[in-house]
Amino acid sequence: MFLALMSHCLKDEVLEDGSERTVLSLPPALAPVKAAILPLMKKDGLGEYAEKIFNDLKYDFNLIYEEKDSIGKRYRRNDALGTPFCITIDHDSLTDHTVTLRDRDTMQQERVQVADLRRIIDEKTNFRNLRITSKN
């Protein structure tokens, strides 16, 4: 069963710009890590704010905190690991308390309130919402 799931979900995609990415598109409910917390950079208070968000959510969800390499490399690394969501903390986050939530499968990004993260991640990764679709 594990091998069937892995072979169905692991794929290489060619993006519009011609680059490739490896994606482990596990259903979010089955993904071992639900989200990655990614400060845009360590300095200017972004690392501390990201750690605060990580500490607020770590008891409810299995998370990764990562601040090494460029944001694009961190996105690609988490795509390959099967992490369904990346939460990016930038300079605007410090003033308006919003973060960028990136979906692994669609690569769509949206700004969401930090206060809504727990609810949003729960809705998107909850087993009650598990849908497995077949793409032929």
C-alpha positions in Angstrom: 0.0 0.0 0.0 2.8 2.4 0.9 4.6 1.7 -2.4 1.4 2.2 -4.4 0.8 5.5 -2.7 4.4 6.7 -3.2 4.5 5.7 -6.9 1.2 7.5 -7.5 2.2 10.7 -5.7 5.8 11.1 -6.6 6.2 13.0 -9.9 8.4 15.4 -11.8 6.7 18.4 -13.3 7.8 20.8 -16.0 6.8 24.4 -15.1 5.8 27.1 -17.4 9.3 28.6 -17.4 10.8 25.3 -18.4 12.3 24.4 -15.1 11.4 21.1 -13.3 10.4 20.3 -9.9 9.9 17.0 -8.0 6.7 16.8 -6.1 5.5 14.3 -3.6 1.8 15.2 -3.8 0.5 13.2 -0.9 -3.0 14.1 0.2 -2.5 16.7 2.9 -4.2 14.5 5.5 -1.6 11.7 4.9 1.4 14.0 4.7 3.7 13.5 7.7 4.6 17.2 7.8 1.7 19.5 7.4 3.5 22.8 6.9 6.9 24.5 6.8 7.5 27.8 8.5 9.9 29.8 6.4 11.1 33.3 7.4 12.2 35.2 4.3 15.5 35.9 6.1 16.8 35.4 9.6 17.5 39.0 10.4 15.2 42.1 10.9 13.0 40.2 13.4 11.7 37.8 10.8 13.3 34.7 12.4 11.9 35.6 15.8 8.4 36.2 14.5 8.6 32.9 12.5 9.7 31.0 15.6 6.7 32.5 17.5 4.3 31.2 14.9 6.1 27.8 14.9 5.8 27.5 18.7 2.1 28.5 18.5 1.3 25.7 16.0 3.8 22.9 16.8 1.5 21.2 19.4 -1.3 20.9 16.9 0.6 20.0 13.7 3.8 18.4 12.7 5.8 21.3 11.3 9.2 22.1 9.8 11.1 25.3 10.6 13.7 26.2 8.0 15.7 29.3 7.3 18.6 28.0 5.3 19.0 28.8 1.5 16.8 31.0 -0.7 13.0 30.9 -0.4 12.7 29.2 -3.8 15.1 26.4 -2.8 13.2 25.9 0.4 9.9 25.7 -1.5 11.3 23.1 -3.9 12.8 21.1 -1.0 9.4 21.0 0.8 7.6 20.1 -2.5 9.9 17.0 -2.8 9.3 16.1 0.9 5.5 16.2 0.4 4.9 19.2 2.7 1.5 20.4 1.6 1.8 24.0 2.8 4.6 26.6 3.2 4.1 29.6 5.4 6.4 32.5 4.5 7.0 35.3 7.0 8.2 38.6 5.4 8.6 42.2 6.5 4.9 42.9 6.0 4.1 40.1 8.5 5.7 42.2 11.3 3.2 45.1 10.8 0.0 43.6 9.5 0.3 40.1 11.1 -0.3 38.3 7.8 1.8 35.6 6.2 1.9 34.0 2.7 0.4 30.5 2.6 1.7 28.5 -0.4 -0.1 25.4 -1.7 2.3 22.7 -2.8 0.1 21.2 -5.5 -1.1 24.5 -7.2 1.8 26.7 -6.2 -0.8 29.4 -5.5 0.0 31.8 -2.7 -2.4 33.8 -0.6 -2.0 36.2 2.3 -3.7 35.0 5.5 -4.0 36.3 9.0 -1.6 34.7 11.5 -4.6 34.3 13.8 -6.4 32.1 11.2 -3.5 29.7 10.5 -4.5 27.0 13.0 -8.0 26.9 11.5 -6.9 27.0 7.9 -4.3 24.2 8.3 -6.7 22.1 10.3 -9.4 22.4 7.6 -6.9 21.6 4.8 -5.2 18.7 6.5 -8.0 17.1 8.5 -8.8 13.4 7.8 -12.5 14.4 7.6 -11.6 16.2 4.4 -9.5 13.5 2.9 -10.1 13.2 -0.9 -8.1 10.9 -3.1 -8.5 11.6 -6.7 -7.2 9.6 -9.6 -5.5 11.5 -12.4 -5.2 9.4 -15.6 
